């Protein structure tokens, strides 16, 4: 039977879940995985009182775990970037394998880390960095290894998905929905990176490196959060047959990869539109196989711990060498040329000729109008204005921004035009 000596740094919710699973499920892991794990050393800044298990060696010096000669693999679940980066670098140079759940670390330093790991003949497992317990990394690096991926699209942040679901289902305001997510432990006390799109964008960056064989480069990922989504947008989306989800997307066309994460209208006939609450899902379209969908819990201590241990088993059995840019001519560039239909919501003056003038703007730019909704004013305060929703034909990101600016410059249009993508499952 294979065996591996584990050193773990970080005993927050995820770290404790990893320890608990390694201890309580050791026999199951041996039977199903064919691997025996020894917990050699745990790094916890608060010492033994932070580790609720008996018989485990604990040190307050986390670097001691990275340099301990009896540790075969370092499990990094401390979070953050700077110290985690320093810790992992130290461990790799000491000849230790790495397993991490840290998407920010991989998205920002993946190129350096994997190069160093190759030089030192060690492996890096990072399944837990994207979609928690849903094995999307394994799907890309193993299950679809014989297929060229053309695009992927998915819901990769459980917090934002919960908030949008709550707003749509219960007509809750953004603030109320977020507060409920925090009360349920589905959002951090500071949920900024979830709400502003950073978390999903980091995960999309990692997926793109695997799917398209491009460098890890988070600076080339364009993204926005869900703060601008209002109840009015959710109502109009439903009227048009859509839901609004935060969609991370990567596309490869003519050897150019674009990666992004934006609030997006998703047709209600799409599988992604059915993904509610804190769940995650990823659709991958590849030549030969077509579309495959992966669904499951995207966060939480137990699902993340499951992914960590799966990586430990893989490493014990020989690992999987990651060479991101091996013989690849693909390039990563900032999204700007990605095409999609668009949703625009405008508040316009209630006077003759306004719709005709707005339509002429689309005509002058050779942009089709696929749908248009105009309702009466919904309140006494809006008696001099009416809402207008327009669904455009497919245009690039750059064209969509320019069109929004032109519309906002019209004297008949009030400030604050809303603009969202519409998801396409085209092959």
N, C-alpha and C positions, 0 to 999 in steps of 0.2 A: 504494500500500500504506500502511495506517495505521502510525504509529510512535509510540513512547512512551519517554520517558527515565525510567529507574527509579532510585530511591534506596532502598537496603536497610539496615535497622538490625537487627542481630542475626546472628551467624554461628555459632550453635550447630548442632546436627544439621539442623534444618529450614532455617536460613539457608543453610548450605553446599549443601543439596540444591536449594534454589531457584537459587542461583548456578550450580551444576553443570548443571542442566536448561536454564537460559537460555543457557548457553554451548554445551553439547554438542548441544542440540536446536533451535538457532536456525533452521536451514533447515526443519526439520519444522514448527515453529511458524509460520513464514512461509507455507508451503504450505497447512497445514491450518487455520490461524487467520487468515491474511491480515494478520498484524501483525509489525512488526519492533521489537525492543526493544534499547535501548542502556542498558547498566549505567553510569550516570553517577557514582554515588558509593556507597560502602559504609561504614557506621558500625560500628566494632568497637572495643570498649574496649581490647583488647590490640594494636590496630594491625595492620600488614601481616602479622605472623607468624600471625595468626588466620585469614588468608584464603589458602587454598592454590591460588590461581589467579593467573596473570600478567596484567599489563596492566590492572589494576583500581585505580582511585583509592580510597584508604582513609583515613578519618579516625577518630581516637579520640573526637572530640566528636560524639556522636550527634545533637545538636541542629543541628549544621552541615548534616546531611542534610535535616532538616526545613525549613531556611531557605534552602537552596541554590536560586538562581533557575533553574538549569538542570534541576532535578528536576521531572517532571510528576506522579509518583505515588510515595508513600512506602509501602514494604512493611515492616510492623512485625512482627517475629518474635522480639522480645526476651523475651517472657513477662512475668509479673508484672502489676501493675495501676497502681500510682501513677505510676512514671516513664513507662510506656507511655501512660497517659492524658495526661500532660503533653506528651509528644512528639507524639502524634496531634493534640491540640488546636492545638499550634503549627503543625503542617503544614497543617491545615485552614484556619487563619487566613491562612496564606501562599498559599492557593489551590491546594493540592495534593490530589489524590485519595489515598485510603487503601486499602490491602489488608492485612488482618490475619488471623492464625490464633488470635487471643487471645480465647477464649470468656469468660474472666473479665471482660475489658475491655468486651465487648459486653453481657454479662448485667448488669453493674453500672452502666454509663454509656451504654448504647445510646441512651436518649431524648435526652440532652444532645448526643451526638456526631452523631446523624442530623439533629437540629434545626440544629446549627451547620453541618453539611455542606450542608444545603438553603439556608441563608442565604448561604453562600459559593459555591454552584453547583458543588459537587464531589461525587464519588461515594465510597461506602465499600463495598468488597468484603469479605465475611466467610465465604465458602463453607468455608474451611479451619477455621473455628472449631467446626464440628459434623460428626462422622463422617468426618473426614479426607478421603480421596479419593472418598468416596461422595457424589454430588451431591444431597443432600437439600434444601439451601437452594434450589438452582435448581429442584428439583421443586416446591417450595411457591410460589416467587415467579413462576415462569414456566409450568411444565408443568400445574399445577393452578389456574391463575389464574381460570379460568371456573367453578370448583367451590367450594362452601362446605364447608370441612373441619369434620367433626363430632368426630373424635378422632384422635389419633396415639398409637402405643405403640412403643417400641423399646429395643434394647440399644445404648447410646451410649458405653459405657466398656469398652475392650478389656482393661484390666488386671483389673477385677472379673470380667469374663466368662471370662477365662483361668483365674482362681483357682477359680471355681465349676466350670468344666469339669474341671479337674485333680482337684478334690476328688471329683466324682461319678465320673469315669472310673477313677481309680486309688486311690480311697479314701484320698487324702492328707489330712492335717490342714490346716487353714487356714494355719498357719505354714509348713509344708513347701511347699504350693502357691504361696504368696506368694514364698517364697525362690526357687523355680524360675522364677517370672515375672521376678524381678529378675535372676537369672543369665542369662536369655535376652534381657535388655534390654527386656522388655515392661512393666516397672514401674520407677518412679523409686526412687532410694535412699530417698527419703521419699515413700511412696505414699499418704499420708494422704488427700489430696483424691480419689483414685480409690476407695479402699476405703471411705471414709465417705459416699460418694454425692454429694459436692459437685460434682465434675466433670460427672457425668451430669445433675445438677439444673441447672447453669448452661446446659448445652446445651439442655435441655428448655425453659428460660426463653426462649431465643432462638427456638426452634421455635414456641413459643406466640405470641410477638409476631407472627411471620409468618403463622401459620395462622389466628389468631383476631383479629388486628388489635387487640391490647391493648398497653399499654406494656411496655417492658422493666422488670421489677421482680422481681429475684431474691429479695427478702425475702418474697415471697408464694408461693414454691415450697416445698412440704413434702417432706422426703426423709430417708431413712435409708440406711446402708451395709450391707455384707454381713458385718460382723463377727459378727453374731448367728447366722448360718447355720452349723449343725453337721452333721456326717456323718449323725447320726440323722435330721435333717430331710430330707436328700437321699435317704436310704433310704426313708423313709415316702412322700415325694413320688413316687418311682419306683413303689412298691407301688400307689399310687393312680392312676398313669398320668400323672404330671407330671414336669417338670424345674423346678429353681429358677433363675431368671435375675434380674438386676437390671434392672427395667423402668422406663423413664421414660415417663410418660403425661400427655397433655393432653386435656381434654374440654371441649366447649362445649355448654351446655344452657340454654335460656331466657336467652341473652345473658350467661351467667356462665361464665367460663373457670376451670378448676382445673388446676393443674400439679403433678406430683409425681414422685418417683423412689424406688422401694422394691424390696427383694427380693420376688419374686413367683413363685408357682407357675404354670407355663405348661403347658397340656395338650400331651401329646406329639404330638397331631395338628396342632398349630399350627406354622406356619413358624418362628416365633420360637424355638421349643424346639429347632430344629435348628441354631441359630447357636452355634457352638462356638469355643473358643480365644479369640484376640484380635479376632475379627471383629465387625463392627457390623451392625445391620439396623434399619430403620424401616418400620413399617406405618402408612399414612395412609388413613383412611376418609373419603371425601367424597361429598356428594350427587351423583348422576348417574353418577360413575365407579365408586363403591364402593371396594373395598380395593385399594391398590397397595403393593408392597413394594420397598424399596431395600436392597441388600446389598453389602457390600464392606469393605475394610480401613479401620478407623476411626482409625488412628494410624500413626505412623512417618514418617520424614523424606520419603520419596519420594511416598507418597500425599498428604501435606499439601502438598508442593511442587506437585504436580499441580493441587490445588485453588487454590493461590495464583496459579499461572500462568493458569488458566482465568478467574479474576477479572480479571487484568491484560488478557487478551484482550477480555473484556466491556467493561471501562472504555475501552480503546482504540477500541472500536466504538460508544461513546456511553453506555455504562453503563445503569444501571437505577435510577431514583429511588425511594427507599424512604420512604414516608409512612405510618408505622405506624398512626396513629390516624385516618386519613382517613375521615370520615363513619362512624365505627364507634360503635355504641351498646353494644358488648360491654365487660364489666368483668372484671377479674382479681381473684380472691379466694383466700384460703388454702384449701387442700383440707380438707374436713371433711364435705362432703356427697356425695363420690364414693362410689358404691355398688359393692361387689364381694363375692363369696363369700370366706370366710376359712378359713385353716388355723390350728388351735390344737393345740399339743402340751403336754400336762400330765403331770407325774409325781404320781401319787395314791397314797393309802394302800391297801394290799391288804386290804380288808375289805368285808363285805356292805353294799349300799345306796349305795355311792359313785357308781356310774354313774347310778343313778336320781336322786340328789341333783343331780348335775351337769346331767343332762337337764332337771330341773325348772327350773333357772336359765334355760336357753334357752327353755323353754316360757313362763315368766313374762314374758320380754322379747319374746315372740312372734317368736322367731328359730328358723327350722327347722334341723334337723340332717340334712344330706344324706348324710353318711357318718360312721362311727365305727369306729375300730380299737383293740382292746385286746389287747396281747400279754402274755405272761408276763414276769416279771422276767428281765432279760438277764444279770445277774451276781449273785454272792453278796452283793455290797454292797447290791443293790437288792431283797433278799429280802422286805422289808416294804413295798415299793412297786412299782407297775406303771406303764408308760407308756400314755397314752391320747391318741389323735389324733382330732380332730373337724373335719369340714368343715361349715361353717355355710352357710346360704342367704345371699343378698345383703343386706348391711347397710352403713351409711355408715362412714366412717373414725371419726367421733366415737362411734358405737355400738360399733364394734369395740374401741376403747380402753376404754370403760366396761365392756364384757363381760369383757375381760381382767382388769381390776381386781377385778371381782366374783368371778371364778373364783379369783384369787390370795388373796382374803380368806377363802375357804372353809377350815376347819380340816383338811379331808381332802386339800387340794391343797398340794403343796410349792411354795416360791417358784421363780420363773423360768419362768413360762408363756411359751411361744413363740407368736408371732402373725405370720402373713404374709398378704398379699393373694393372691387367685387371679385370674389374668388372664381377661378376657372380651373376645371379639371381636364383641360385640353391635353392631348397627347403630343 
